[in-house]
Amino acid sequence: MPSPDLDAIDYGILDALQQDGRITNVDLAARVGLTAPPCLRRVRSLERAGVIQGYHAQLDPAALGFGIVVFAMVSLRSQAEADLRAFEERIASLPQVRECYMLNGEIDFMLKIVERDLQSFQRFLTSELTAAPNVASVKTSLTIRTSKNSPGVPIAGAVPSS
């Protein structure tokens, strides 16, 4: 549920920043119809509220030698809260795991893993993932290509009607 404190200008700011996190405050202000000072105040307020959680550069994995992207579906032996947290803490320490989602259903976690090559992934799988405490099974799918990669949220669908 969207925050009732966000208005159309806030959503415009979020949409622009999501598309280009390096946009200058002056250009951002012009895009949303504000002057620079109130625009910056709104951005800072969105950051403090946790709506904007950070900024990052989107990198090309292949250009940096990471040719393998794998999705792993992990089932645990126990779903006790302490065991779930222990698994999440272990996963958080593994740089190859770029995303981790707890799921409802047969599979407990879905991981997005990036590795240099198939041999590196195989080593990671056997030494880090399947060897982790409480892991019952791991099913993996190697990606063939990326058809869409849109980080963030669909802002146009989030703007409340006035």
C-alpha positions in Angstrom: 0.0 0.0 0.0 1.5 3.4 -1.0 2.3 5.9 1.6 -0.5 8.5 1.8 2.2 11.2 2.2 3.5 10.8 -1.3 2.0 13.0 -4.0 2.4 13.1 -7.8 5.5 15.2 -7.6 7.1 12.6 -5.2 6.2 9.8 -7.7 7.7 11.9 -10.5 10.9 12.3 -8.5 11.0 8.6 -7.8 10.4 7.7 -11.5 13.1 10.0 -12.7 15.7 8.8 -10.1 14.8 5.2 -10.9 15.5 5.8 -14.6 18.6 7.8 -14.0 20.1 7.9 -10.5 22.8 10.4 -11.7 20.4 13.1 -12.8 21.3 16.4 -11.3 19.0 18.0 -8.8 18.5 21.0 -11.2 17.4 18.6 -14.0 15.3 16.6 -11.7 13.6 19.7 -10.4 12.9 20.9 -13.9 11.4 17.5 -14.8 9.0 17.5 -11.9 8.1 21.2 -12.1 9.9 22.5 -9.0 12.8 24.7 -8.3 16.0 23.0 -7.0 15.8 23.7 -3.2 12.3 22.2 -2.6 13.2 19.3 -5.0 16.3 18.5 -3.0 14.3 18.7 0.3 11.8 16.2 -1.1 14.6 13.8 -2.2 16.2 14.0 1.2 12.8 13.3 2.8 12.3 10.3 0.6 15.7 9.0 1.6 15.1 9.5 5.3 11.7 7.8 5.0 13.4 4.8 3.4 11.5 5.1 0.2 14.8 5.7 -1.6 17.1 3.0 -0.2 20.2 3.8 -2.2 21.8 4.5 -5.6 23.9 2.2 -7.7 25.5 1.7 -11.1 24.0 -1.1 -13.2 27.0 -3.1 -14.4 27.3 -5.6 -17.3 28.3 -8.9 -15.7 29.8 -10.3 -18.9 32.0 -7.3 -19.5 33.5 -8.0 -16.1 34.0 -11.7 -16.7 30.9 -13.0 -15.0 29.4 -15.2 -17.8 27.1 -17.4 -15.7 23.8 -16.4 -14.1 22.0 -19.2 -12.2 18.8 -19.3 -10.3 18.9 -21.7 -7.4 15.8 -23.0 -5.5 16.8 -24.0 -2.0 14.8 -26.2 0.4 15.8 -26.3 4.0 15.3 -29.2 6.5 13.9 -26.9 9.1 11.9 -23.7 8.7 12.2 -22.6 12.3 12.9 -18.9 12.5 16.4 -19.3 13.9 17.3 -21.7 11.0 15.8 -19.3 8.4 17.8 -16.4 9.8 21.0 -18.5 10.0 20.6 -19.4 6.3 19.9 -15.8 5.4 23.0 -14.6 7.3 25.2 -17.2 5.5 23.8 -16.2 2.1 24.4 -12.5 2.9 28.1 -13.2 3.3 28.4 -14.8 -0.2 29.1 -12.2 -2.8 28.1 -14.5 -5.7 24.5 -14.5 -4.4 23.2 -11.2 -5.8 19.5 -11.7 -4.7 17.8 -13.8 -2.2 14.1 -14.2 -1.7 12.2 -16.3 0.9 9.3 -18.0 -0.7 6.0 -19.6 0.3 5.5 -23.1 -0.9 7.7 -26.1 -1.7 10.8 -24.0 -2.1 12.1 -22.0 0.8 14.5 -19.6 -1.0 15.2 -18.4 -4.5 18.7 -17.2 -5.2 20.2 -15.3 -8.1 23.9 -16.3 -8.4 26.5 -14.8 -10.7 29.8 -16.6 -11.4 32.6 -16.4 -13.8 32.1 -19.7 -15.5 30.5 -23.1 -15.1 33.4 -24.6 -13.2 33.4 -21.7 -10.7 29.7 -22.1 -10.2 30.1 -25.9 -9.6 32.7 -25.2 -6.9 30.4 -22.6 -5.3 27.5 -25.0 -5.4 29.3 -27.9 -3.8 31.4 -26.0 -1.3 29.1 -23.2 -0.2 25.5 -23.8 -1.1 24.8 -27.5 -0.8 27.3 -27.8 2.1 25.5 -25.1 4.1 23.9 -26.3 7.4 20.2 -27.1 7.1 20.1 -27.3 3.3 18.0 -30.2 2.2 18.1 -29.7 -1.6 19.2 -27.3 -4.2 17.7 -27.2 -7.7 19.4 -24.9 -10.2 18.6 -23.4 -13.6 21.2 -21.8 -15.7 20.1 -18.7 -17.7 20.4 -18.7 -21.4 19.8 -15.0 -21.9 18.2 -12.0 -20.2 15.1 -10.8 -21.9 14.2 -8.1 -19.4 16.0 -6.5 -16.4 14.0 -3.7 -14.9 15.1 -3.1 -11.3 12.8 -1.1 -9.1 9.1 -0.8 -9.2 6.6 0.3 -11.9 6.1 3.8 -10.7 3.3 4.6 -13.2 1.1 1.9 -11.6 1.9 3.2 -8.1 0.7 6.8 -8.5 -2.5 7.3 -6.5 -5.4 8.9 -8.3 -6.4 12.3 -7.0 
